[in-house]
Amino acid sequence: LATLINASNDLHEIFRRAIVLVRRVLDFRRASVVLVDDRREHYVLHTLYDAFRGGFITRELSFSLDQGLTGGVIRTGRPIRVDDLEGREGILAQAGQRISAILVPLRVNDIVIGTLNFGHEEPGRYTDEDLEWAGVLARQIETSLHFSTLLGTIARQGEALERERNQLEALIAHIRERHPEVP
């Protein structure tokens, strides 16, 4: 898992690979990654997987940090397992249906930046061991996010150095043109 996740510095790719891989050991109908917006006022659905709807779904949803279980996990930084949550339209389908959920925070530099969420249509489906496994996956994703940030910084610095090198070469060429005696 770590090898595959760390092979990419694209957030969508990291989250998609993680969700696909975790299906081998954790049963879920739906998995999602939400991220906190830059102003830390809302959380936004970033990646959504729904097994009954054929896989990954593109949906743009935003919620106040004061809203829902996800907002609570972001605010407290503590993972939770819920055995008997009332479903709503958009959360595993039928309104009034009872569901199970696991939500774990995602951190970068000790700041909660979002959550990793799993849901199943069977109440009481998840165990404490499942919650621990989701936490392990979250730490792998956090490591990937950290390396992704570092790789992005290194790439930007490399591009800046390349621009500076090109400017210096142009300056040297200009000086040689004007002063042929300069080696």
C-alpha positions as CSV (number, residue, x, y, z in Angstrom):
1,L,0.0,0.0,0.0
2,A,2.7,2.5,0.9
3,T,4.6,1.8,-2.3
4,L,1.7,2.3,-4.5
5,I,0.4,5.4,-2.7
6,N,3.9,7.0,-2.6
7,A,4.4,6.4,-6.3
8,S,2.2,9.5,-7.1
9,N,2.1,13.1,-6.0
10,D,-1.4,13.7,-7.4
11,L,-4.0,13.9,-4.7
12,H,-6.8,12.4,-6.7
13,E,-4.5,9.5,-7.6
14,I,-3.4,9.0,-4.0
15,F,-6.9,8.9,-2.7
16,R,-8.3,6.6,-5.5
17,R,-5.5,4.1,-5.1
18,A,-5.9,4.0,-1.4
19,I,-9.6,3.4,-1.6
20,V,-9.3,0.7,-4.2
21,L,-6.6,-1.1,-2.2
22,V,-8.4,-1.0,1.1
23,R,-11.4,-2.7,-0.4
24,R,-9.3,-5.9,-0.2
25,V,-9.4,-5.8,3.7
26,L,-12.3,-3.5,4.7
27,D,-15.8,-4.0,3.5
28,F,-17.6,-0.8,2.5
29,R,-20.3,0.4,0.2
30,R,-19.0,3.9,0.2
31,A,-15.7,5.6,0.8
32,S,-14.8,9.3,0.7
33,V,-12.1,11.7,1.4
34,V,-13.1,15.2,2.4
35,L,-10.7,18.1,2.7
36,V,-10.9,21.4,4.6
37,D,-11.0,24.5,2.5
38,D,-8.2,27.1,2.7
39,R,-10.2,29.4,5.1
40,R,-10.9,26.4,7.4
41,E,-14.6,27.2,7.3
42,H,-15.9,24.3,5.2
43,Y,-15.0,20.8,4.3
44,V,-15.4,19.7,0.7
45,L,-16.0,16.3,-0.8
46,H,-12.8,15.5,-2.7
47,T,-13.0,11.8,-3.7
48,L,-16.1,9.6,-3.5
49,Y,-16.4,5.9,-4.2
50,D,-19.7,4.1,-4.3
51,A,-19.7,0.4,-5.0
52,F,-23.4,0.2,-5.9
53,R,-23.0,3.1,-8.4
54,G,-20.1,1.5,-10.2
55,G,-17.1,3.1,-8.6
56,F,-15.8,6.7,-8.4
57,I,-18.3,9.5,-8.7
58,T,-17.7,13.1,-9.3
59,R,-19.7,15.3,-6.9
60,E,-19.1,18.8,-5.7
61,L,-20.4,19.2,-2.1
62,S,-19.3,21.6,0.6
63,F,-20.4,21.6,4.2
64,S,-19.8,23.9,7.2
65,L,-17.1,22.6,9.7
66,D,-19.9,22.8,12.3
67,Q,-21.9,20.2,10.4
68,G,-22.2,16.5,10.8
69,L,-19.9,13.7,12.1
70,T,-17.3,14.7,9.5
71,G,-17.1,18.2,10.9
72,G,-16.9,16.8,14.4
73,V,-13.9,14.6,13.5
74,I,-12.2,17.5,11.8
75,R,-12.8,19.7,14.9
76,T,-11.7,17.2,17.5
77,G,-9.1,15.3,15.5
78,R,-10.4,12.0,16.9
79,P,-11.5,9.0,14.8
80,I,-14.9,7.5,15.4
81,R,-16.8,4.4,14.6
82,V,-20.6,4.6,14.5
83,D,-22.6,1.4,14.6
84,D,-26.1,2.7,14.1
85,L,-26.3,6.0,12.2
86,E,-29.5,7.1,10.5
87,G,-28.9,7.3,6.8
88,R,-30.0,10.2,4.6
89,E,-30.4,10.6,0.9
90,G,-26.8,10.9,-0.3
91,I,-25.5,8.9,2.6
92,L,-25.8,5.3,1.4
93,A,-29.2,5.8,-0.2
94,Q,-32.5,5.3,1.6
95,A,-33.7,7.9,4.1
96,G,-34.3,6.3,7.5
97,Q,-32.1,3.3,6.9
98,R,-29.6,2.6,9.6
99,I,-25.9,2.4,8.6
100,S,-22.4,1.9,10.0
101,A,-19.5,4.3,9.5
102,I,-15.9,4.9,10.2
103,L,-14.3,8.4,10.1
104,V,-10.7,9.1,10.7
105,P,-8.9,12.4,10.5
106,L,-6.2,13.2,8.0
107,R,-3.3,15.4,9.2
108,V,-0.4,17.2,7.7
109,N,2.1,18.8,10.1
110,D,-0.3,18.0,13.0
111,I,-3.1,20.0,11.4
112,V,-6.3,18.1,10.5
113,I,-6.9,18.8,6.8
114,G,-9.8,16.4,6.3
115,T,-11.1,12.9,6.9
116,L,-11.2,9.5,5.4
117,N,-14.7,8.0,5.6
118,F,-16.1,4.5,5.1
119,G,-19.8,3.5,5.2
120,H,-21.7,0.2,5.1
121,E,-25.4,-0.4,4.8
122,E,-25.4,-2.9,7.7
123,P,-25.6,-1.5,11.2
124,G,-22.9,-2.8,13.6
125,R,-20.7,-3.8,10.6
126,Y,-17.4,-2.3,11.8
127,T,-15.2,-3.4,14.7
128,D,-12.5,-1.6,16.7
129,E,-10.0,-3.5,14.6
130,D,-11.6,-2.0,11.4
131,L,-11.2,1.5,13.0
132,E,-7.5,0.8,13.7
133,W,-7.0,-0.4,10.1
134,A,-8.6,2.8,8.8
135,G,-6.3,4.7,11.0
136,V,-3.3,2.9,9.6
137,L,-4.5,3.7,6.1
138,A,-5.0,7.4,7.1
139,R,-1.3,7.5,8.3
140,Q,-0.2,6.1,5.0
141,I,-2.2,8.8,3.1
142,E,-0.7,11.4,5.5
143,T,2.8,10.3,4.6
144,S,1.9,10.4,0.9
145,L,0.5,13.9,1.3
146,H,3.7,15.0,3.1
147,F,5.9,13.5,0.3
148,S,3.6,15.0,-2.3
149,T,4.1,18.4,-0.8
150,L,7.8,17.9,-0.6
151,L,7.9,16.7,-4.2
152,G,5.9,19.7,-5.3
153,T,8.3,22.1,-3.5
154,I,11.3,20.4,-5.0
155,A,9.8,20.5,-8.5
156,R,9.1,24.3,-8.1
157,Q,12.6,24.9,-6.9
158,G,14.0,22.9,-9.8
159,E,12.0,25.0,-12.2
160,A,13.2,28.2,-10.6
161,L,16.8,27.0,-10.8
162,E,16.4,26.2,-14.5
163,R,15.0,29.7,-15.2
164,E,17.9,31.2,-13.4
165,R,20.4,29.0,-15.3
166,N,18.8,30.1,-18.6
167,Q,19.0,33.7,-17.6
168,L,22.7,33.4,-16.7
169,E,23.4,31.6,-19.9
170,A,21.7,34.4,-21.9
171,L,23.6,37.0,-19.9
172,I,26.9,35.3,-20.6
173,A,26.1,34.9,-24.3
174,H,25.2,38.7,-24.4
175,I,28.5,39.6,-22.7
176,R,30.5,37.4,-25.2
177,E,28.7,39.1,-28.1
178,R,29.6,42.5,-26.9
179,H,33.1,41.6,-25.7
180,P,34.6,38.9,-27.9
181,E,37.8,38.9,-25.8
182,V,35.8,37.4,-22.8
183,P,36.3,33.6,-22.8
